[in-house]
Amino acid sequence: MLFFLLAMVIFSFGDAIGQSAPKKTVRIGCSLPLNISFGAEIKRALDLAVDMVNQEGGLTVGKEAYGVELITYDNKYKPEPAIAATQRLINMDKVKGLVGDTGAASILASIPIVQQAGLPMLCSSHSDKTLDPKYKYVYIMSTARSVDILYPLLLKARPDIKTAVIAAQDDETGHDMTRRALIILGQRGVKVLESFYFPRDMRDYTPVATKVASLKPDLFPIPGFGGTAEKMGLMSKALYDTDWRGATFVTAAPVVKDLADICPRGEADGLYIPLADFTMLPGGPPLAVKMRKAFEQKYGEWREIGPSWTLPFWFWAAAVQKAGGFEAARIDKALAGLEVETPIGMAKMIKRPDLNNPRYVDTMVTPALAQVKGKKVVPVASMTTKDAIRELEKTYGFHGQWE
C-alpha cells in the first residue's frame, strides 16, 4: 500500500535556528525507566535531539537564542522514584518544563507536583487518564493515537482475521490500551474470545502462550507491549513453541536487530509492529534522515526505536519558538493545532472530545504498520494524519471536534 509522506514541513527547525552559539540556556527535564533497555534507548535519542538543536545554534525564543539542557533521572517505571525525580527537577534543577517523561503510572504520580509548580508537561503517556480535563498544561506526545489506527490498517491487510485474544501487562498502560483495543476490534466485527493480564515482571511467557494456543484466535494483540526486545523475544519464543501460528501484533516496536538475535530460529517472523524507522522509506521525512545520520555519528550504529519517542521534545521546541517564551500559558496557546515534522513523519495536535477535553492536548502522528521478517522490517500500510483523525471519528464519534 502506498505510504503517504508529506513533503511540506509545517514547522522546520532549520528555518528558526541561527548558527551562532546561544548566549543563554534553558533547562528541561524528564524521568525515564533507565533500568531497562527501552528507557535507555529513549534517553539516548532525547540527548541526541537536544544535541542536534544546540549544534545548529539553539532555539530562537523571542529575540534571544537559547541552548537547551536536558536533565534526566531514572524512574524505574515506578511512581515513587518518579515523584522524587520530578521534585528534584522542579525544586533543585529549576527546569522550565517536563519534556519526555515515559511510563503511565510514573507520569500520573508526577502530575500533581507539576501542576502545583505551574509548569508544562509534554509526555509520552499511553493512558487517557493523563488527559483528565482537570489537569492544565499536560499533553501527550506519543504514538498512542496512531497505534489505535494500526488495528484497522491490520484488519484491512488481513481480512481473514475474525477472532482475537488480547493479553497485556497488568499495569495502567496495559489496562487502558486493552480497553481501547476492545472497542476498536468490536466495532470492526472481530470477536474477542478472551482478554486477560499478566505481571509486568513476568519472564516465562509459557502460560500466556499456552492459553492463547488453546483458544486458537486469528489475532493475538498485546497492547502496551513490544518495546523491549528481550521481553518481546521471550514472548515470541513461547508462542513459537506452541502449535499456534496466528498473527501477533504489539503496539511498541523493539529494535529488530536485537529481536532477531534473541530469536535465531525465526520465532518472531511475521510479528506486526508500528513502523519506527521511517528512513527505510523512499523519500523519508527529512528529520528522520538527519537524525539517523547524527545517531550513527554519535553512537556508532543505528538503533531505530529511541527517535520515535522524541515527539515531546520536537513539539516543545516548536511551541516555545512559536510562543516566544517558556511560560505554560503561552506554550498552551502555541500548541493549538500545531503540526510538527518528527522522525516518524508529520504529527498534529488534536483535541480529545471523547474525554470531554476540548483543548489541544493529544497528538496524531503518521500511522504506519510494518511486519518483522528475519532481521528486516517490511512496511505493510500507512495513512495520513488527516485520514487517521477520520478513523478516530468512526471509532469514538464526535465528528469534526478532534481538530
N, C-alpha and C positions, 0 to 999 in steps of 0.2 A: 504494500500500500504506500502511496506517495507520502513522504514526510514533508510537512509544511514548515519551512524555515523562513522566518521573516527577515528580509534583508535590511529593512528600515530599523534604525536604532532609535528608540524613543528617548532614552537618556544615555548618552555616551560620555564616559568619564574623561576620555581624552580631550573632549571639547572644553571641559570646565577646569582642567588641571594645568597649571603652569609648570614650567620645567625648573624654576629656581627653587632652592631649598627653603622650606617653610620656616618662618620665624617663631611660630607658636606650635604647641602640641595639645591635642585633646585626647583625654583618656576615656576609653570604653572598656567594658569587662564582661565576662561571662563565666559560667561554671559548666563543665563537661564531665562525662564519665571517663576520666583518663585512666581508670583501672582496667579498661577493656580496649581492644584494638580499634573498635568502632569510634570511640571518643578520641583516641589518639589521632586517627585519620582526620577527623573533623578539625582538631586543633592545628594540625599541620596545614590544612587548607586555609583556615582563617588567618593564620600567621602569614601565609603566602599572599593572601588577598590584601592584607594591610601593607605588606612589603611592596606589592605592585603599585598601590596608590602612592605610597611615600616616595618611591623611586621616580615617579612621574611628577613630583612636586607637591604632593599632598592634596588636600581639599580646599577649594575656594569657597569660603563661607563669609558672606557679606563681601567686604573688600580685603579680607585677610586670608593668607594661606596657612593652613594648619597641617602639621604632620599628625598621624594617628598612632596612638599607643594602645595596644590591646593587652589586657591583663586577664589571665585565665587561671582558674582554680579547679581542683578535682571535686566533683560532687558525688562520685562513686555510685551514681544512679540512685541516690537515696536522699530523702528530704532533709535530714539533719545536717549533713555536710553542705548541702546546697544553701540552706539558711545561713550557716556560718560564712560560707563563701560570699554570699550576697551582702551580708552585713559588713564584711571586710572591704568589699569593693566600694560600697557606698560611704562608709564611715572613715576608712583609713586611706583608701586609694583615691577617693573623691572622683569617681568616674562620672561622666556626663550622661551615661545611658548603659543599659544592659543589652548587649547585642550578641546573639548567637547561642544562648542557653539551649540545652537539649535534654530531654527526659521529662515526660509529662508530670510525674509525681514531684520531681525536683522543682520544676517551674511553678507548679501550683502552690508549693510550700513557700516559695520565694516571693510570689506576687504581693502579699500584704506588705512586705518590707519595702518593695519598690514603690508601691502605691503611697506609702507614708512619706517617702522621700520625694515624690512628685516627678520621678524620672520616667523616660520612655523605656519600654521593654520590648525588643524585637526578638522573637524566639523561634525555635524550631519544634514547637509542641505539635503532637498529633492528637491532642484531646480537645474536644469542643468546650470543655469546662473552662479552658483558658480564656475563652472569648465571652464569658459571662458579661452581660451589659453593665453590671455594677462596677466593672473594672475600667479605669481610664488609662489610656496610653499603653495598652497591652496589645500586641499584634503577633499573629502567626505568619512567619515567612518560611514555608516549608512545602514539601510535595504532597501534603495531606489531601488537598482538594484534587490535585491531578491524579493521585492514586485512586480516588473514587471513580474517576473516569476510565481507569485501566480495566475495570471489570467489564463495562460494555464493549470496550475495544477487544478484549479477550474473547468475549462471547460471540462477537461478530467474526473473529478469526477462527473460532472453534464452535460452529453451530451444532456440533454433536454433543456439547455439554448440556445435560439436562438435570443432573443431580450434583450435590456438593455436600461435603463435610467440612466444617470450619473448626479450627483449633487455634488458640492464641495463648500467649503468655498471660499469667494471672496477675496483671497489673493495670494501671489506669489506661495506658495506651492500648493494650490488648483488648480491654473491655469496650472502650469507645470505638475502636476500629471494627470490632466484631459487630457492634450494634449497626454501624453504617453498612457493613457487608451484607448483613441480613436484609436490610431494606432494599439495597441495590439489586441483589440477586433475586429476591422475592418479586420485585416489580418487573423483572425481566423473565419470569417464568421458570427460574431454576428452583427445583425442590431441594431445600436444605434438610438432609436426613438427620443431622445432629450437629450441635455446636458445643464445644467444651474448652476448658482451660487447663494449662499445665504450668508448673512452677517456673519462674524466671531463671532460677539457678539449676534447672534440670540439665543433665549432660547425657544421660542414656535415654534416647527417644524411642526405644523399642516399644514401650507401652502405647505411645501415641501412634506409631506406625502400625502396630498390630490392630489397634482399634479402627484406624482408617481402612486398612485392608479388609477387615471383616465386614465393613459397611459398603465397600465397593462403589464409591462415588466416582462420577466422571471428573470432578474437580476437587482439589484439596487446597483451599486458600488458607494462608497463615498470616492474618493481619498483624502488623506491628513487628514482623519477624524478617530476618534475612540479612540485615546489615553487617552482622559479624560472620565472617567466612567460617570460623571454627564451628560455631553453632549450626550454621546452615549446612556445613559439610556433614556433621554428625546426624542431622535430621535426614539428609539425602541418603546417607548410608543405611540408616534404619529403614527407610521406605524401600530402598532397593533390595534389601534382604527379605522383603515380603514378596508375594506374588502379584501385588497390585501395581498397575502400570498406567494409572490415570494421569491427569495433568496437575502439577503443583504450581501454585502462584504465591509469591511473597511480595510484600509491599515495600521492602527496602532492599536495595541491591548490594551484594557483597563485592569485594574485589575478586573478580572472576578468576584471575590467575591463582590466587590463594585457594579458592574453592576447588579448582581443577587439581591442584597439588594434594589437597586433602581427599579428593575423590578420584584416584587414578584409574579406576575401572569404569569411569564414565557414569558414576552413580547420580551425578547432578545434571546429566544431559537431559534437555527438554524442559528444564525449570524456566518458568515465566517470571520475569523481573521487570521493574521500571528501568528504562534506559538511563544510565548515569553518565555515559561517555558520549557526548554529542560531537566530539571531534572525529568520530568514526564516520560521520555522515558527510556526504558531498556538500560542500558549501556550508560547513558547520558554523555555529554562531562565532563571530569574531572574538568575543571574550573567552569562549571555551578554548579556542585555538591558542590564544595568547596565554591563558592560564596554564594550559598543558606545557607549553614551551618553558614558562617560568618555573613550573613544578619540576620538570626534568632537570633544569639547570640548578635548582636549589637542593633537590633531594636525590638526584641521580637516576631516578626511574619514575615512570608514570603510574600512579595509583588513582583510579578514576572516581572513587567514592567520595572522598572529602569535599571536593569542589561543589558537589551537588547540595551540600549542607551549608554553603556560604551565603545563601539568599538574604539572611538578616543583615549581613554587612553591606551588601550591594544596595539594598533598599535604604538602609540608614545613611550611607554615603550620598546617595542621590537626594534623599529627603533633606538633609542638613544643608546641602548646597542650594537646593530649590528654596528652602525656608530662609536661608541667610542667617541661621542661628541654631543653637543646640537645645533650646527650651522645648519641653514636651508639647506644649500647645502649638507652637509653630511647626514642629515636625508633624504633628497630627494633621494639621491643615495641609501641609505639603504632600502627605501620603494619599490624600483623597484622589482616587482614580489614577494614581501614578503607575506608569509602565516602565519597567527597567529591563535592560539586557542582562542576562545572567549566564553562567557556564552551562546551564541546561535549557537554553532558549529564553524566549520572552516571558516575563512574568508581570501580572497585573494585580493591583489591589482591588479587592471586592468587598462587598457588604455581606452580612450574614442574617438575612431576614428570617431564616428558619430558626435562628436563636433569639429573635426579637432584638437583634443588634443592627441598627440602621447605619452604623459608622463603617468606614473602610478599615477593617481590622484583620482581614484574611487575604490570602493570595491564590491566584490560579497561575500555575506555571505550565508550559507546554507539556501535555501528557504524551508519553511515548512508551510503548510496550516493546520488550525485547525477550529473546529466548537464549538460554545457555546451550552452546554446542561445543563440547570439548573445552578448550581454553579461549574460545571466542564467544562473542555476543552477536546475535543476529537480530537486527531490527524487524519488528513484526507489524506495528501500526502506530500511527500518531494522529493528533488532532490539534487544530489551532486553539488558542486560549478562548477565542470568541465562541467557537463551536462547543468547547468544553463547558463554558458557562451555560449554554443552551441545554446541555446534558444535565447540569445541576438542576435546572428548572424542571426538566422531565421527572427527575427523581424526587425533589423536595417541594416543587411548586414555586410560588411567589414570582410569577413571570414578570420580567422587567425590573425586578427590585434588587438584583445582585450587583449591578453596575451603577 
